[in-house]
Amino acid sequence: MRIYIGTDAAGLEGLRSGSLEGAPVLAESDDEEHEYEAMLAAAEDGPVVVVAEIDHGEQPVTAREVVSFHTDIDGSGNLAWFAPEEIDTVLEHLSR
């Protein structure tokens, strides 16, 4: 199941050292529009959206489950995509 969690720098640091805390947002369906709406809803909870694939709702999200990160890097409101291995780049952006 794909989930979307809005978080901040502290949440990403927690993810890096263990697992991510936060309320997951689920898409209404696998439709691309519904997934985008879920991502935008998660963005209301933090400046970064972590997208993860988990097996069940009670599973903790670790770096292994992360599919991507999304954040607004230029103030346009558009969420840029980052690969899981780019967590340092996302954290650097948040520290600006």
C-alpha positions in Angstrom: 0.0 0.0 0.0 1.3 3.4 -0.9 1.2 6.1 1.8 2.1 9.8 2.0 3.4 11.4 5.2 4.1 15.1 5.6 7.1 15.8 7.8 9.9 18.2 8.6 13.7 18.0 9.1 13.3 16.3 12.5 11.1 13.7 10.9 13.7 13.0 8.2 16.4 12.7 10.8 14.2 10.2 12.6 13.7 8.3 9.4 17.4 8.2 8.8 18.1 6.8 12.2 15.1 4.5 12.5 11.6 5.1 11.5 9.3 7.9 10.5 6.5 9.1 12.7 3.4 10.8 11.3 -0.1 10.3 10.2 -0.2 8.7 6.8 -2.5 9.9 4.0 -3.9 7.3 1.7 -5.0 7.9 -1.9 -8.7 7.2 -2.7 -7.5 4.8 -5.5 -4.4 4.1 -7.6 -5.5 6.7 -10.0 -2.8 9.3 -10.6 -5.1 12.2 -9.7 -6.1 10.6 -6.4 -2.4 10.0 -5.6 -1.6 13.6 -6.4 -4.4 14.7 -4.1 -3.1 12.5 -1.3 0.4 14.0 -1.7 -1.0 17.5 -1.5 -3.0 16.6 1.6 0.1 15.2 3.2 2.0 18.4 2.3 -0.2 20.3 4.7 1.4 18.4 7.6 5.0 19.4 6.7 7.3 20.8 4.1 8.4 17.4 2.8 6.1 14.5 1.7 7.6 11.1 2.2 6.1 8.5 -0.2 6.4 4.9 1.0 5.2 1.4 0.1 4.2 -0.7 3.1 2.6 -4.1 3.5 0.0 -3.1 6.1 -1.2 0.0 8.0 0.6 -0.7 11.3 4.0 -1.2 9.7 6.6 1.4 10.6 8.1 3.4 7.8 11.9 2.9 7.6 14.3 4.1 4.8 13.8 0.8 3.1 10.1 1.5 2.4 10.6 5.1 1.0 9.9 5.5 -2.6 10.5 9.2 -2.9 10.5 12.6 -1.3 8.6 15.7 -2.5 9.2 19.3 -1.5 8.8 22.8 -2.8 12.3 23.9 -3.6 11.6 27.2 -5.3 8.6 28.6 -3.6 6.3 27.9 -6.6 4.1 25.5 -4.7 5.1 22.7 -7.0 6.5 19.7 -5.3 9.8 18.5 -6.7 10.7 14.8 -6.8 13.7 13.4 -5.0 14.9 9.8 -4.9 15.2 8.0 -1.5 19.0 8.3 -1.6 18.7 12.1 -1.9 17.7 12.5 1.7 20.8 14.7 2.4 19.8 17.1 -0.4 16.3 17.4 0.9 17.6 18.0 4.4 20.0 20.6 3.1 17.2 22.4 1.3 15.1 22.5 4.5 18.0 24.1 6.5 18.0 27.1 4.2 
